[in-house]
Amino acid sequence: MALAAPANVPNPVLTAADIHDLPASFVADPFLIHREGRWYMFFEVLNGLNRLGQIALARSDDGIEWAYQRVVLKERFHLAYPYVFEAGGDVFMVPDTPDHGIRLYRATCFPYRWELIGHLRSDNRFSDSSLFQFAGRWWMLSGWRAKPTDRMSLRLFHADQPAGPWSEHPASPVVSRDDRISRPAGRVLNIDGHLYRFTQDCGQAYGQSVRMLRIDRLTDREYVEREVSSEPVLGRGLAWWNSGGMHHIDAFRLDSRGWIACVDGWHLPKGAPAAQEAEGRRELPVASSS
């Protein structure tokens, strides 16, 4: 999948400077949903006052021009990676809450009001949980560390419905202690019956590139995947907004018109040390792909 910014979209479509209801240090982890003819983008915004991530919203009528709305979900702890999806007529969100299990929220008044309806897992150290439907079941891929200093693994769960109960797959962890392909980097895609997942390549440093893997077999007993290419599908670019790296993508097929995807990219101020990489994740572009 080769990505290119559409000529009629001045990227990035959103930066920390667009956030008007709190002092934002950066924006990251965008997810899209299309409802009643309008695009909605949910993303993390880091509050510069308390250093906690909160979930904010932008919307667009055409996927090209975006208007920031406001923060729609905040807790007393850090939130990121707002994985939003539809099921049974409702809209759900599973944000990243690594020290508070895996939490499931439902929109009570979409897109602005959300309620916690349960925990998919009550244990901690999960990262960027990603849910999808396939072969009549719900599946969840979650990055996980046995201890905070450990390298990340990828665990797999399945359930009859998003609220669970969730059972761990017998092949889980499907990736063990491999920072290059273990941390989810966006929505799992079903393209003509074939599943593809995106993963952050954190082998050298956090947030530098995104790789794609094809899931060749997924049953209640088996899991087989392979890397699509030896090269990342997203990485450090020549534009100012992604000169440090890229670590996230959420892509949607637009029938015969191709694709729309939201990604994030980061850059460092001149002279900033590499240790400040997390502070550089500031921009949310929209890209087309072919």
Beta strands, then each sheet from edge to edge (+ up, - down):
strand 1: 3-4
strand 2: 24-35
strand 3: 38-47
strand 4: 53-60
strand 5: 67-73
strand 6: 80-87
strand 7: 90-96
strand 8: 102-109
strand 9: 113-121
strand 10: 126-134
strand 11: 137-144
strand 12: 153-159
strand 13: 167-168
strand 14: 183-184
strand 15: 189-191
strand 16: 194-201
strand 17: 209-218
strand 18: 223-227
strand 19: 245-253
strand 20: 259-266
strand 21: 281-283
strand 22: 286-289
sheet 1: 1+ 22- 20+ 19-
sheet 2: 1+ 22- 20+ 21-
sheet 3: 2+ 3- 4+ 5-
sheet 4: 6+ 7- 8+ 9-
sheet 5: 10+ 11- 12+ 13-
sheet 6: 14+ 16- 15+
sheet 7: 14+ 16- 17+ 18-
end
